[in-house]
Amino acid sequence: MTKAFPSIARRLKSTGIKLLNMGTFLITRFIENWKRYFLGDTVDVRPSPSNDIRPSLAGPVLSLGGGGPDVDDAIQWMINQVRGGTNSTTRVNVVVIRTNGNHDYNRLIYAMRGVNFVETLVISNRQEANKAEIVEKVKNADVIFFAGGDQCEYIRNWKDTKLETAVKSVYLKGGGIGGTSAGAMIQSDCVYDACASSEKGIETRDALEDPYRDITFTYNFFNWSNLKGTIVDTHFDRRERMGRIMTFIARQIKDGVSSSVLGIAVSESTSVLVDKNGLVKVLGRGAAYFVLGNHIPEVCEPRTPLTFSNYKIWKIRSGDTFNLRNRPTSGYYLRSVKRGRIDSNPY
């Protein structure tokens, strides 16, 4: 009887290790699945190369949301543009990307016309942003939508990763790229990244008083062709951010990034839609502002209030248009900043 004990012990130990490994596997799978939320038809998620019936896409197009309640019609517009029109029979695959949160967008987007499936991916670190399975899901999408959040987290976790390359591939094949709040801000040529400031970021008063304190930018993220020379800001009217986007523009010119910069400022519950030809349409409850700085600031120095004359501002209301490739030569008003103060109501 005593001679059997070691054999029994070995078998128990082996069984225990197997159970432990199985438990670890199940926990890992649970965590992975918890970060993915899927709704829709899986038939054409990954068609075989020999029978690839996925249609060509009609974009690329962009949808830039100003934060707050989403403009559902703007997301539907992006989907319709990509699939070739409201009467097209094409159905598209949508992937929502965020660093945290849940599947709030799944049911909203899946209920829209022309959607085959929608999946939310919570990608919260660089390891996940380089994971083959996640990258493949993004590459196979027709429309990408970035939820709101913290643009600094997005840049730190996604810039210079395979995820970034995959998102670019969707744009290049004629897909749609949308986002709201921080998810819209990361799409401009120059991104105010908020990495040196508090969670709320720099606001107008502090920016105008010192254009350099805690204000940092990120470049060469997505580089969409119709957003060259732009910087996007959101939550615009409600948080009175005209002064801060004026500061951001002045910084780009003063720092030698560009001789001319166009700010695209989007109010809450409002979206700026950009078609493949660079024609903008504004949808929603509020307005969008296109703010142009095209000369060297008179004063833009650390610890010194900003002075910059004659910004050109176009206020584009819901339903109206603006051409990014062929900017209008009229319809704007002028505002100046003198010693950190805007000379009159800029809205």
TAJO-V18547 format. One record per pair of residues at least 24 apart in sequence whose ideal C-beta (glycine too) atoms are under 10 Angstrom apart, sorted by the first residue. I is the first residue (numbers start at 1). J is the second residue. If there is no record, write none. Layout:
BEGIN
i | j
I | J
I | J
END
This chain:
BEGIN
i | j
32 | 128
32 | 131
32 | 133
32 | 134
34 | 102
34 | 122
35 | 100
35 | 120
35 | 121
35 | 122
35 | 123
35 | 124
35 | 128
35 | 134
36 | 103
36 | 119
36 | 120
36 | 121
36 | 122
36 | 123
36 | 133
36 | 134
36 | 137
37 | 96
37 | 101
37 | 102
37 | 103
37 | 104
37 | 105
37 | 106
37 | 118
37 | 119
37 | 120
37 | 121
37 | 122
38 | 95
38 | 103
38 | 106
38 | 110
38 | 117
38 | 118
38 | 119
38 | 120
38 | 121
38 | 137
39 | 94
39 | 103
39 | 105
39 | 106
39 | 107
39 | 109
39 | 110
39 | 111
39 | 115
39 | 117
39 | 118
39 | 119
39 | 120
40 | 91
40 | 93
40 | 94
40 | 106
40 | 109
40 | 110
40 | 115
40 | 116
40 | 117
40 | 118
40 | 119
41 | 91
41 | 93
41 | 110
41 | 115
41 | 116
41 | 117
42 | 93
42 | 116
42 | 117
42 | 119
43 | 91
43 | 116
43 | 117
44 | 91
44 | 93
44 | 116
44 | 117
44 | 140
45 | 93
45 | 116
45 | 117
45 | 119
45 | 136
45 | 137
45 | 140
45 | 141
46 | 136
46 | 137
46 | 140
47 | 140
54 | 90
54 | 92
54 | 93
54 | 116
54 | 140
54 | 142
54 | 173
55 | 83
55 | 84
55 | 88
55 | 89
55 | 90
55 | 91
55 | 92
55 | 142
56 | 84
56 | 90
56 | 173
56 | 174
57 | 81
57 | 82
57 | 83
57 | 84
57 | 90
57 | 92
57 | 142
57 | 143
57 | 170
57 | 171
57 | 173
57 | 174
57 | 175
57 | 176
58 | 82
58 | 83
58 | 84
58 | 85
58 | 88
58 | 90
58 | 174
58 | 175
58 | 176
58 | 275
58 | 276
59 | 83
59 | 84
59 | 142
59 | 143
59 | 170
59 | 171
59 | 172
59 | 173
59 | 174
59 | 175
59 | 176
59 | 177
59 | 274
59 | 275
59 | 276
60 | 170
60 | 171
60 | 172
60 | 173
60 | 174
60 | 175
60 | 176
60 | 177
60 | 224
60 | 225
60 | 226
60 | 274
60 | 275
60 | 276
61 | 143
61 | 171
61 | 174
61 | 175
61 | 176
61 | 177
61 | 178
61 | 226
61 | 273
61 | 274
61 | 275
61 | 276
61 | 277
62 | 171
62 | 176
62 | 177
62 | 178
62 | 179
62 | 184
62 | 187
62 | 222
62 | 224
62 | 226
62 | 227
62 | 271
62 | 272
62 | 273
62 | 274
62 | 275
62 | 276
62 | 278
62 | 280
63 | 143
63 | 145
63 | 176
63 | 177
63 | 178
63 | 179
63 | 180
63 | 183
63 | 184
63 | 187
63 | 271
63 | 272
63 | 273
63 | 274
63 | 283
64 | 177
64 | 178
64 | 179
64 | 180
64 | 181
64 | 183
64 | 184
64 | 185
64 | 187
64 | 188
64 | 227
64 | 230
64 | 232
64 | 234
64 | 264
64 | 266
64 | 270
64 | 271
64 | 272
64 | 273
64 | 274
64 | 280
64 | 282
64 | 288
65 | 145
65 | 146
65 | 147
65 | 148
65 | 178
65 | 179
65 | 180
65 | 181
65 | 183
65 | 184
65 | 234
65 | 266
65 | 268
65 | 269
65 | 270
65 | 271
65 | 272
65 | 273
65 | 283
65 | 284
66 | 148
66 | 180
66 | 181
66 | 184
66 | 232
66 | 233
66 | 234
66 | 235
66 | 236
66 | 237
66 | 238
66 | 265
66 | 266
66 | 267
66 | 268
66 | 269
66 | 270
66 | 271
66 | 272
66 | 282
66 | 284
66 | 285
66 | 286
66 | 287
66 | 288
67 | 148
67 | 180
67 | 181
67 | 182
67 | 183
67 | 184
67 | 185
67 | 234
67 | 235
67 | 236
67 | 238
67 | 239
67 | 266
67 | 267
67 | 268
67 | 269
67 | 270
68 | 148
68 | 180
68 | 181
68 | 234
68 | 235
68 | 238
68 | 267
68 | 268
68 | 269
68 | 270
68 | 284
68 | 285
68 | 286
69 | 180
69 | 268
69 | 269
69 | 270
69 | 284
69 | 285
70 | 104
70 | 105
70 | 108
70 | 109
70 | 145
70 | 147
70 | 148
70 | 178
70 | 180
70 | 181
70 | 269
70 | 271
70 | 284
71 | 180
71 | 268
71 | 269
71 | 270
71 | 271
71 | 272
71 | 273
71 | 282
71 | 283
71 | 284
71 | 285
71 | 286
71 | 318
72 | 108
72 | 109
72 | 111
72 | 112
72 | 271
72 | 283
72 | 284
73 | 112
73 | 271
73 | 273
73 | 283
73 | 284
74 | 178
74 | 180
74 | 270
74 | 271
74 | 272
74 | 273
74 | 281
74 | 282
74 | 283
74 | 284
75 | 105
75 | 108
75 | 109
75 | 112
75 | 115
75 | 143
75 | 145
75 | 176
75 | 178
75 | 180
75 | 271
75 | 273
75 | 283
76 | 109
76 | 111
76 | 112
76 | 113
76 | 114
76 | 115
76 | 283
77 | 176
77 | 178
77 | 271
77 | 273
77 | 275
77 | 281
77 | 283
78 | 112
78 | 143
78 | 144
78 | 145
78 | 175
78 | 176
78 | 177
78 | 178
78 | 271
78 | 273
78 | 274
78 | 275
79 | 109
79 | 112
79 | 113
79 | 114
79 | 115
79 | 142
79 | 143
79 | 145
79 | 176
79 | 178
80 | 112
80 | 113
80 | 114
80 | 176
81 | 143
81 | 174
81 | 175
81 | 176
81 | 273
81 | 274
81 | 275
81 | 276
82 | 114
82 | 142
82 | 143
82 | 170
82 | 173
82 | 174
82 | 175
82 | 176
82 | 177
82 | 276
83 | 113
83 | 114
83 | 115
83 | 116
83 | 142
83 | 143
83 | 176
84 | 114
84 | 174
85 | 114
86 | 113
86 | 114
87 | 114
88 | 113
88 | 114
89 | 114
90 | 114
90 | 116
90 | 142
91 | 115
91 | 116
91 | 117
91 | 142
92 | 116
92 | 117
92 | 118
92 | 141
92 | 142
92 | 143
92 | 175
92 | 176
93 | 117
93 | 118
93 | 119
93 | 137
93 | 140
93 | 141
93 | 142
93 | 143
93 | 170
93 | 175
94 | 118
94 | 119
94 | 120
94 | 141
94 | 142
94 | 143
94 | 144
94 | 145
94 | 175
94 | 176
94 | 178
95 | 119
95 | 120
95 | 121
95 | 134
95 | 137
95 | 138
95 | 139
95 | 140
95 | 141
95 | 142
95 | 143
95 | 144
95 | 145
95 | 166
95 | 167
95 | 170
96 | 120
96 | 121
96 | 122
96 | 141
96 | 143
96 | 144
96 | 145
96 | 146
96 | 147
96 | 178
96 | 179
96 | 183
97 | 121
97 | 122
97 | 123
97 | 129
97 | 134
97 | 137
97 | 138
97 | 141
97 | 144
97 | 145
97 | 146
97 | 147
97 | 149
97 | 154
97 | 158
97 | 163
97 | 166
97 | 167
97 | 179
97 | 183
98 | 122
98 | 123
98 | 124
98 | 145
98 | 146
98 | 147
98 | 148
98 | 149
98 | 153
98 | 154
98 | 179
98 | 182
98 | 183
99 | 123
99 | 124
99 | 125
99 | 128
99 | 129
99 | 146
99 | 147
99 | 149
99 | 150
99 | 153
99 | 154
99 | 156
99 | 157
99 | 158
99 | 182
100 | 124
100 | 147
100 | 149
100 | 150
100 | 153
101 | 147
101 | 148
101 | 149
102 | 147
104 | 147
105 | 145
105 | 147
105 | 180
109 | 143
109 | 145
109 | 178
114 | 142
114 | 143
115 | 142
115 | 143
116 | 142
117 | 141
118 | 143
118 | 145
120 | 145
120 | 147
121 | 163
122 | 147
123 | 154
123 | 157
123 | 158
123 | 161
123 | 163
124 | 153
124 | 157
125 | 153
125 | 156
125 | 157
125 | 158
125 | 161
126 | 156
126 | 157
126 | 158
126 | 159
126 | 160
126 | 161
126 | 162
126 | 163
127 | 157
127 | 161
128 | 157
128 | 158
128 | 161
128 | 163
129 | 157
129 | 158
129 | 159
129 | 160
129 | 161
129 | 162
129 | 163
129 | 164
129 | 166
130 | 158
130 | 160
130 | 161
130 | 162
130 | 163
130 | 164
130 | 165
131 | 161
131 | 162
131 | 163
132 | 162
134 | 161
134 | 162
134 | 163
134 | 166
135 | 161
135 | 162
135 | 163
135 | 164
135 | 165
135 | 166
135 | 167
135 | 169
136 | 162
136 | 166
137 | 163
137 | 166
138 | 162
138 | 163
138 | 164
138 | 165
138 | 166
138 | 167
138 | 168
138 | 169
138 | 170
139 | 163
139 | 165
139 | 166
139 | 167
139 | 168
139 | 169
139 | 170
139 | 173
140 | 166
140 | 169
140 | 170
141 | 166
141 | 167
141 | 169
141 | 170
141 | 173
141 | 175
141 | 176
141 | 177
142 | 170
142 | 173
142 | 174
142 | 175
142 | 176
143 | 170
143 | 175
143 | 176
143 | 177
143 | 178
144 | 170
144 | 171
144 | 175
144 | 176
144 | 177
144 | 178
144 | 179
144 | 183
145 | 176
145 | 177
145 | 178
145 | 179
145 | 180
145 | 183
146 | 177
146 | 178
146 | 179
146 | 180
146 | 181
146 | 182
146 | 183
146 | 184
146 | 185
146 | 186
146 | 187
147 | 178
147 | 179
147 | 180
147 | 181
147 | 182
147 | 183
148 | 179
148 | 180
148 | 181
148 | 182
148 | 183
148 | 184
148 | 185
148 | 234
148 | 235
149 | 179
149 | 180
149 | 181
149 | 182
149 | 183
149 | 186
150 | 181
150 | 182
150 | 193
150 | 194
150 | 195
150 | 199
150 | 201
151 | 179
151 | 181
151 | 182
151 | 183
151 | 184
151 | 185
151 | 186
151 | 191
151 | 192
151 | 193
151 | 194
151 | 195
151 | 201
151 | 218
151 | 221
151 | 232
151 | 234
152 | 182
152 | 186
152 | 191
152 | 192
152 | 193
152 | 194
152 | 195
152 | 196
152 | 197
152 | 199
152 | 201
152 | 216
152 | 218
153 | 182
153 | 193
153 | 194
153 | 195
154 | 179
154 | 182
154 | 183
154 | 185
154 | 186
154 | 191
154 | 193
154 | 218
154 | 221
155 | 182
155 | 185
155 | 186
155 | 191
155 | 193
155 | 194
155 | 195
155 | 218
155 | 221
156 | 193
156 | 195
156 | 218
158 | 186
158 | 221
158 | 222
159 | 186
159 | 191
159 | 193
159 | 218
159 | 219
159 | 220
159 | 221
159 | 222
160 | 220
160 | 221
164 | 221
164 | 222
167 | 221
167 | 222
168 | 221
168 | 222
168 | 223
168 | 224
171 | 222
171 | 223
171 | 224
171 | 225
172 | 225
174 | 276
176 | 273
177 | 222
177 | 224
177 | 274
178 | 271
178 | 273
179 | 232
179 | 234
179 | 271
180 | 234
180 | 235
180 | 266
180 | 268
180 | 271
181 | 234
181 | 235
181 | 266
181 | 268
182 | 234
182 | 235
183 | 234
184 | 232
184 | 233
184 | 234
184 | 264
184 | 266
184 | 271
184 | 272
185 | 231
185 | 232
185 | 233
185 | 234
185 | 235
185 | 264
185 | 266
186 | 218
186 | 221
186 | 222
186 | 232
187 | 221
187 | 222
187 | 223
187 | 224
187 | 227
187 | 230
187 | 232
187 | 264
187 | 274
188 | 217
188 | 218
188 | 221
188 | 222
188 | 223
188 | 224
188 | 227
188 | 228
188 | 229
188 | 230
188 | 231
188 | 232
188 | 233
188 | 248
188 | 261
188 | 262
188 | 263
188 | 264
189 | 219
189 | 220
189 | 221
189 | 222
189 | 223
189 | 224
189 | 227
189 | 228
189 | 229
189 | 230
189 | 231
189 | 232
189 | 252
189 | 257
189 | 258
189 | 261
189 | 262
190 | 217
190 | 218
190 | 219
190 | 220
190 | 221
190 | 227
190 | 229
190 | 230
190 | 231
190 | 232
190 | 248
190 | 249
190 | 251
190 | 252
190 | 257
190 | 258
190 | 261
190 | 263
191 | 216
191 | 217
191 | 218
191 | 219
191 | 220
191 | 221
191 | 222
191 | 231
191 | 232
191 | 248
192 | 216
192 | 217
192 | 218
192 | 231
192 | 232
192 | 233
192 | 244
192 | 245
192 | 247
192 | 248
192 | 251
193 | 217
193 | 218
193 | 219
193 | 221
194 | 218
200 | 239
201 | 233
201 | 235
201 | 239
201 | 241
201 | 244
202 | 241
202 | 244
202 | 247
202 | 248
203 | 239
203 | 240
203 | 241
203 | 243
203 | 244
204 | 239
204 | 240
204 | 241
204 | 242
204 | 243
204 | 244
204 | 245
204 | 246
204 | 247
204 | 340
204 | 342
204 | 346
205 | 240
205 | 243
205 | 244
205 | 340
205 | 341
206 | 243
206 | 244
206 | 247
206 | 340
207 | 241
207 | 243
207 | 244
207 | 245
207 | 246
207 | 247
207 | 248
207 | 250
207 | 251
207 | 306
207 | 340
208 | 242
208 | 243
208 | 244
208 | 246
208 | 247
208 | 250
208 | 305
208 | 306
208 | 307
208 | 308
208 | 337
208 | 339
208 | 340
208 | 341
208 | 342
209 | 243
209 | 247
209 | 303
209 | 304
209 | 305
209 | 306
209 | 339
209 | 340
209 | 341
210 | 247
210 | 301
210 | 302
210 | 303
210 | 304
210 | 305
210 | 306
210 | 340
211 | 244
211 | 246
211 | 247
211 | 248
211 | 250
211 | 251
211 | 254
211 | 255
211 | 297
211 | 299
211 | 300
211 | 301
211 | 302
211 | 303
211 | 304
211 | 305
211 | 306
211 | 308
211 | 337
211 | 340
212 | 247
212 | 251
212 | 254
212 | 255
212 | 300
212 | 301
212 | 302
212 | 303
212 | 304
212 | 306
213 | 302
213 | 303
215 | 244
215 | 247
215 | 248
215 | 251
216 | 251
217 | 248
217 | 251
217 | 252
217 | 255
217 | 257
219 | 252
219 | 257
224 | 274
225 | 276
225 | 278
225 | 324
225 | 325
226 | 274
226 | 275
226 | 276
226 | 277
226 | 278
226 | 279
226 | 280
226 | 324
226 | 325
227 | 262
227 | 264
227 | 274
227 | 278
227 | 324
228 | 258
228 | 262
228 | 278
228 | 324
228 | 325
229 | 257
229 | 258
229 | 259
229 | 260
229 | 261
229 | 262
229 | 292
229 | 324
230 | 258
230 | 261
230 | 262
230 | 263
230 | 264
230 | 290
230 | 324
231 | 257
231 | 258
231 | 261
231 | 262
231 | 263
231 | 264
231 | 265
231 | 291
231 | 293
232 | 262
232 | 263
232 | 264
232 | 265
232 | 266
232 | 272
233 | 263
233 | 264
233 | 265
233 | 266
233 | 289
233 | 291
234 | 264
234 | 265
234 | 266
234 | 267
234 | 268
234 | 270
234 | 272
235 | 265
235 | 266
235 | 267
235 | 268
236 | 263
236 | 264
236 | 265
236 | 266
236 | 267
236 | 268
236 | 270
236 | 286
236 | 287
236 | 288
236 | 289
236 | 347
237 | 265
237 | 266
237 | 267
237 | 268
237 | 269
237 | 270
237 | 285
237 | 286
237 | 287
237 | 288
237 | 289
237 | 347
238 | 267
238 | 268
238 | 269
238 | 286
239 | 267
239 | 268
240 | 346
240 | 347
241 | 265
241 | 267
241 | 289
242 | 289
242 | 291
242 | 311
242 | 313
242 | 335
242 | 337
242 | 342
242 | 345
242 | 346
242 | 347
243 | 306
243 | 335
243 | 337
243 | 340
243 | 341
243 | 342
243 | 346
245 | 289
245 | 291
245 | 293
245 | 311
245 | 346
246 | 291
246 | 293
246 | 297
246 | 306
246 | 308
246 | 311
246 | 313
246 | 335
246 | 336
246 | 337
246 | 342
246 | 346
247 | 297
247 | 300
247 | 306
247 | 308
247 | 337
247 | 340
248 | 291
248 | 293
249 | 291
249 | 292
249 | 293
249 | 294
249 | 297
249 | 300
249 | 308
249 | 311
250 | 293
250 | 296
250 | 297
250 | 298
250 | 299
250 | 300
250 | 306
250 | 307
250 | 308
250 | 311
250 | 337
251 | 293
251 | 297
251 | 300
251 | 306
252 | 293
253 | 293
253 | 294
253 | 295
253 | 296
253 | 297
253 | 300
253 | 308
254 | 293
254 | 296
254 | 297
254 | 299
254 | 300
254 | 301
254 | 306
254 | 308
255 | 300
256 | 296
258 | 293
258 | 294
259 | 293
259 | 294
259 | 295
259 | 296
260 | 292
260 | 293
260 | 294
260 | 295
261 | 291
261 | 292
261 | 293
261 | 294
262 | 290
262 | 291
262 | 292
262 | 293
262 | 294
262 | 312
262 | 314
262 | 322
262 | 324
262 | 327
263 | 289
263 | 290
263 | 291
263 | 292
263 | 293
263 | 311
263 | 313
264 | 288
264 | 289
264 | 290
264 | 291
264 | 316
264 | 322
264 | 324
265 | 289
265 | 290
265 | 291
265 | 313
265 | 315
265 | 347
267 | 318
267 | 347
269 | 318
270 | 316
270 | 317
270 | 318
271 | 318
272 | 316
272 | 322
272 | 324
273 | 321
274 | 322
274 | 324
275 | 321
275 | 324
277 | 323
277 | 324
277 | 325
277 | 326
278 | 322
278 | 323
278 | 324
278 | 325
278 | 326
278 | 327
279 | 321
279 | 322
279 | 323
279 | 324
279 | 325
279 | 326
280 | 316
280 | 320
280 | 321
280 | 322
280 | 323
280 | 324
281 | 316
281 | 318
281 | 319
281 | 320
281 | 321
281 | 322
282 | 315
282 | 316
282 | 317
282 | 318
282 | 319
282 | 320
282 | 321
282 | 322
283 | 318
283 | 319
283 | 320
284 | 317
284 | 318
284 | 319
285 | 318
286 | 317
286 | 318
287 | 314
287 | 315
287 | 316
287 | 317
287 | 318
287 | 320
287 | 347
288 | 314
288 | 315
288 | 316
288 | 317
288 | 318
288 | 320
288 | 322
289 | 313
289 | 314
289 | 315
289 | 316
289 | 346
289 | 347
290 | 314
290 | 315
290 | 316
290 | 322
290 | 324
290 | 327
290 | 328
290 | 331
290 | 332
291 | 315
291 | 332
291 | 335
291 | 346
292 | 327
292 | 332
297 | 337
298 | 336
298 | 337
298 | 338
298 | 339
299 | 337
299 | 338
299 | 339
299 | 340
300 | 337
304 | 339
304 | 340
305 | 337
305 | 338
305 | 339
305 | 340
305 | 341
306 | 337
306 | 338
306 | 339
306 | 340
306 | 341
306 | 342
307 | 336
307 | 337
307 | 338
307 | 339
307 | 340
307 | 341
308 | 335
308 | 336
308 | 337
308 | 338
308 | 342
309 | 334
309 | 335
309 | 336
309 | 337
309 | 338
309 | 343
310 | 334
310 | 335
310 | 336
310 | 337
311 | 335
311 | 336
311 | 337
311 | 342
311 | 346
313 | 346
313 | 347
315 | 346
315 | 347
END
